[in-house]
Each structure stands twice: as structure tokens, then as C-alpha cells.
Amino acid sequence: MTIDATAVDSVSTRIDQSRAEWILRSALESGLLPEHASSFLVHDLERMKQRLGEFKHAFPSSTRHSLAIKANPLVEVLKVAVAEGFGLEAASIEEVELAIAAGCPHNKIVFDSPAKTVWEIEHGLRCGVILNVDNFIELSRVDEAIRRGGSKSAIGLRINPEVGSGSIAHTSVGSVGSKFGLSISDQREQIIQAYATHPWLVGIHTHVGSQGCGVKLLCEAVAKVERLRREIESEVGRPISIFNIGGGLPAAYLADDNPPTPAEYADQLRQSVPGLFQADTTMMTEFGRAIQAGCGLAFSRVETVRRLPNSRKLAVIHLGADFLLRPVYRGDDWKHEFFVFDRQGKISTEHDEPVTIAGPLCFSGDILADQLSIPSVKEHDWIAIRDCGAYTLSMWSRHCNRAIPAVLGFDQGRLSMLRPSETVADIVQLWSSGSE
Ligand SMILES: *Cc1c(COP(=O)(O)O)cnc(C)c1O
């Protein structure tokens, strides 16, 4: 292949068109894809490792980072984070098991579900995972479980810092009345009392939301919880040494997006919450989107291109609301950019022409982009959807029962299979009774 080798270096920013071309053409030649694959996904592991490194570099070396599994639960992807020294953050007991399957040491797994059952709590404590308690009902369940079976878990309370919702309300969790965590204002006295009563409460946790939060909002939340932490320490006379600041750092999806770098976030934290950086404190993080979003590319063949009676041009592709749930249902908040390649995988040289890109599902709202100006799309071209590495495959919908496409990993110019595509037989099995 004669492709510009400088494409290899462009891993720190978003995946650009030449790197996407290199990945597409490598994938088409790799022999890894099913013969008639109409779509596939790629996770750029090289870029992911670089992003993990940027976070490690930006924060103090004592920081215990974990990667949010729900952003991208592929076990082969999680293994990369574990190999780089990251722990894994689990939003459910199932994700705790995914972390174990990825080889994550149990004491680096953070279990954060807001709906933990008694059995899940007992299981988590037996495994020795880090556990953040969401509410006082859960706290009494944890207390009883510890009385029954003991615990080697580091346990903290999740605090709702009540700093407002940022720019995207439905992925915010940090405003007054959120279903997550204990209210920093209303429940302040009971929170302090809980630390006084339970000597095994050694940590404190907060998480503000995803994508809609800028550095100012994130820092404000951490600062409020830090004031509470120091107040608790002086009231109960012992250190609350683990401070988990959550995730929430935004990612870039559009050319004009300019999200804060990990270093900018860490520097701002250093200025506004110096207590977090003192030797008596172990900081923990749980980033997902900011690490993963830019590592994912989704490729689809253009199945049909036609003119509608209103003379608009419509292209139907093989990924829609089943893959891009938020962009389709909440299009004002979530958008992606596209590249166009010809059927051999070469960058399209056509002139720009507005096109509506529709997914394959059976409802008229399954639209990924409305009258978008991109190089004129033809039947059997390839379209790449950028920044699909977080909250895309992990939110896959079964509407219309299309099979999940293959996911390839890309590292040092080499492709590997991270997860083979589902087969028709898998789908039949999924909806069957399980009896012969
Ligand atoms: C989802 C989630 C994260 C990760 O959020 P990102 O926006 O992907 O960084 C971290 N912590 C908790 C508790 C979460 O629910």
C-alpha cells in the first residue's frame, strides 16, 4: 500500500482522514472481516495507550486511575488498560465480572452501581473490590454484610456535589435532585455521622456527568467535596484518604470542539483543590469518554443512494440508531463527523454535495446526519463515522435485530480481532427459549 507514513504519528489528536484510510485499507486486505461485511468497527489501541499515558502523566504518580467500562466493555480493550496499570470502573455487577475477565486485580476494580442488591454487595466485598456506596439504604446493607462476612474492600460514599448540570442535562448526575449519591447540602450532617459510625468508610467519591461538563464545573464539584472531606476528617478525627474524583472530562466530536486536555484539567485541579495533591491523599479517577471516544472509528458501506421527491439526496448505510443511540434520539446534543472513501477504501476526491445519511432501522427518525455537505456519496462507497469509541457499541440496541459488526483492534500498523461479528445464528439464539 502506498499511504503516507506520517499518518502513523497522528495519534494524539483525533484520528484524521489519512489514518482512517490506512486503517480501512488495511482492514479490507486483512482477511479478518467476514466476506460480505457491510460494516465493521475499529478501536485504535495505539491511540488508546497514548491517551492512558497522557492521563498518567498529567496526574501525580500516586493517582490510581480506573477506566469506565461502560464507555467500551470489550474485554480485549479493557486488557489494554489493565496492562497500562489502570484499574476498571464497573457500573454493574456484570461489569465487575468483565473487569475480572480482563485480568484486573480485584483491589483495582471500582464498583459504582446505584442499584446494588444485597447479593451484589456481598459478592463485591468477598472479591475485595473498591465499593462506592450510593445512598443510605445501601450503606445499611453494606454494614450488615460486613458484620456477617467482614470485608477487605476500600469503601467510600458517593456525594452529589450539586453544582448544576452543565450543557447536557440527561448525562448530568451532579445537580440537585439527581438519583446518584448523597446530597452535599441536605444530607451533610448524616454523611458526617456515617463516617463517625463506620470506621471502614475510608474514601469519598463524586462524579458529575459526561461530556457536558467543563473543567470549571468539574473543579467546582471536587472543591465542594474536598471541603466536606476535610470537615469530616476534623469531626471524626481520622483521615479519609481516598478521594475518587470520577470521570466526566469531555471529548472532541466536531472540528470546533476544543475539550480540555488531561493536563489542563489536572493543572486546574492543582490550583483550585490543592488538598487533593497532598501526601495524605490518594486520588482516584474514572475517565471513560475522554480516553475512548477518539479511539473508535465505525465503517459502513453505503448501501443505496437516491433522490427523494423533494430532490434531497439520501444515502442509507448499515449503522443507525442501533449503534448511535444518542446521536439519533438526541441529535441536538450529540453529533459525529464523517469521512467518505471509494469502494476500494481510497479517500474520495468527489466534490462536496449535501446528503442525508440514514441508518438501516425501520423507523423514519433513524437519521445520522441531515443534509450534510460531504464528498458526493455513491453506492458501495465506504463511510467512516469518527469518534465512535465510547458509548456507542456499549449502547447497542436490538431494534430490528441486526447483528453487531466485527470489532478490530489497530496497533502499530497491525490489525487484530477484538470481537468477531455476531452471526444470524447468534441472533436466533438470543431470542430463543434456550431449551432444545
Ligand atoms: C459513567 C461514569 C464514569 C465515566 O464517565 P465519562 O464521562 O465516560 O468519563 C465515571 N464514574 C461514574 C460513577 C460513572 O457513572
The ligand as an ORCA input file, in Angstrom:
! r2SCAN-3c Opt
* xyz 0 1
  C     -20.027      6.835     33.532
  C     -19.234      7.086     34.736
  C     -17.889      7.465     34.631
  C     -17.237      7.761     33.314
  O     -17.709      8.960     32.754
  P     -17.028      9.547     31.434
  O     -17.838     10.721     31.061
  O     -17.048      8.484     30.417
  O     -15.615      9.931     31.802
  C     -17.168      7.584     35.801
  N     -17.733      7.373     37.003
  C     -19.022      7.031     37.148
  C     -19.581      6.804     38.501
  C     -19.813      6.881     36.026
  O     -21.114      6.554     36.153
*
